[in-house]
Amino acid sequence: MLVISSGEARTRKLAGLEQASLNGRYLAAVKAFINSNDADLLSGFVGKSVRDTAGHEHPLETDPNTLYHLAASGSEIFEDIYRLVTD
């Protein structure tokens, strides 16, 4: 699953449904934030992280400037987000 953490977006195998659900809600909030510029949409994810199957924690990126930068980078990252939350 796509995880945005520490200024990067990478695919990770998350440790179970709870972790995947949290990450899915986060990705939906990131999409809504990018579309609306409402940083309050990210507030529920500040200080939260998701755990991968190797037990590593990945803090969810909530810095608006970092997310804008990633969105503007022209990569497929945000196309993947849009596809994940609209399918």
N, C-alpha and C positions, 0 to 999 in steps of 0.2 A: 504494500500500500504506500502511496506517496506520503511522505512525512516532511514537513517544513520545520527545520530546527537549526538554530545557530547560523542563520543567514543562508542556508542551503536547502535545497529540496532533493530528497533521495528516496528511492524505493526501499522499504523495509518490510520484513516479515514481522508483524505485530503479534504479541503474546495473547491471543484469544479475542473473543467477541467484545469484551468490555473495552479493551485497548483500541480495537478497530472502530467501535462505536464512538468513543471519545474523539478519535482522529477524524472520523467522518463528520461529526458535528463541528469540529474545528475548521475543516476544509470548507464546509458550507458557510461558516462565519467569515472566513477569509474571502470567499467569493462575494458575499454580501457587502463586506467592507470595501473591496476594490470597486464594486459597482456603485456604492453610495457615499464613500468617503466618511462613513460614520465609525470612528475608532471605538465607540462604546460597544460595538458588536464583538470586539475582541476581548473585552474586559473579563468575561467569564473564563478565559483561558490563560490569563496571566498567572505564572507560577506553576502551571500544569505541564505534565510531560506524559509521553507514551513510552511503553516498554516493548522492546523487540524480543524475539524468541531466544536471543542469547543473553537476555537479562539486562541489556543496556538501556538506560533512560535517555530519552530525546526530548529536551524542553521544547514546547511549542513556541514558535516564533510569533511574538505579538507586537513587535516594533513596527509601527505603520510605515516608516521610511524604508525599512528593509523589505517589507512586503511590496511596497510600490516599486522598489528597485527590481525585485524578482519578477514582478508582473510586467515591467517595462523591458526586461531583458530580451524579450522576443523568443524565449524558449518555449518548449512544449509543456512546461510545468503547469501553467495556468490553464492551458487547453485541457490538460488532464483533470484539473480540479473541476472545471466546468462540466466535463463529461461525467465525472464521478457523481456529482450532486444533482445532475439533471436527468440521468438515466433512470 
